[in-house]
Amino acid sequence: MTDAPAPGTPTDGRHAPARLTSERGDPPHRADEATTLLTFLDFHRRTLLLKTEGLDAAHLRQALPPSTLTLGGLMKHLAMVEDSWFGVVWHDRPHVEPWASADWDADRDWDFTSAADDSPEQLRALWDEAVARSQRTVDDALAAGGLDQVSARRHSATGEPVSLRWVLVHMVEEYARHNGHADLLREAVDGSTGE
């Protein structure tokens, strides 16, 4: 292990370029809070790319019964999560496409299930665009006042706005959880194991 951030991750607390690669390094062991949160989120974003890298549409659609989760579904879901927290909650903006026109009443798991209709390139582009929007939001929020900045929209469960710190920790949690699923799904697809 090293104290070096993931390749391509700036050391000044700002985000890596919008189009991430699956090349990863360990987050730094000694850094300020913002850098620590951002590099852990970057690490987990890159882990998702590692787990989906090189797979065709059939592999991205393959589930591991009895679960219906797929790697493509995870990628689309995490794109939606990026847009939801950094767009809808943070800025109090309406959902962007494809989330805005999805029939969530008919299928509350639409982000997961509709991924079967998308090509690997479409899924990657959707995720890349969502991450790029998120990165811009975080950069702007950090420049405007740091981790204590609060969301424009209130959290649906508590009725309180959430801090940027909370959103970043939640995003690390969300990716870490789903990357655990991705580990199992990728192994079932082609036997690949590891972080």
C-alpha positions, 0 to 999 in steps of 0.5 A, a space after each residue: 500500500 502507498 499513500 499515493 492517490 489513485 492515478 489521475 486523481 489531483 492531490 489538491 482535493 479536486 476531482 479527476 477528469 470526468 472520464 475515469 478509467 479503471 486504473 486505481 491506487 489506494 486513497 492517501 492514508 494522510 490527507 485532509 477530510 475533503 481529499 480523503 472523501 473524494 479519493 475514496 469515492 473516486 476509488 469506488 467509482 473506478 472499482 465499478 469500472 473495473 468490474 464492468 470493463 470489457 464485458 459485452 451486453 450479454 454479460 452486463 445483463 447476466 444475473 446471479 439467481 435468485 437475485 435479478 441484479 446485473 452489472 449493467 443494472 448496477 451501472 445504470 442505478 449508480 448513474 441515477 444515484 449520482 444524478 439524484 444526490 448531486 442534482 435533485 437533492 443538492 441543487 433541487 433540480 428536476 430529474 434529467 433524462 432518462 430518469 425524468 421520463 421513466 415510469 417509476 410507478 410501473 417499475 420502481 426498479 426501472 434503473 436496474 431493469 431497463 439497463 437490459 435495453 441499453 448497450 454497454 456504450 450507452 450505459 458507460 456514457 450515461 454513467 460518465 455523464 452523471 459522474 461528470 455532473 457530480 464532479 462539477 457540483 462537488 467542485 463548485 460546492 467545495 469552492 463555495 464553502 466546503 464540506 459544511 455546505 448544505 443541500 437545497 432540498 431536504 432529505 425525505 426521511 428527516 426533513 433536514 438539508 444534508 451537508 456535502 460531507 454527508 452526501 459524499 459519505 453516503 455515495 462512498 457507502 452506496 458504491 461500496 455496497 454495490 461494488 460488493 454485489 459487482 464482485 459476485 456478479 463479475 465472478 459469475 460472468 467470467 470467473 474474474 475475482 479481486 478488488 
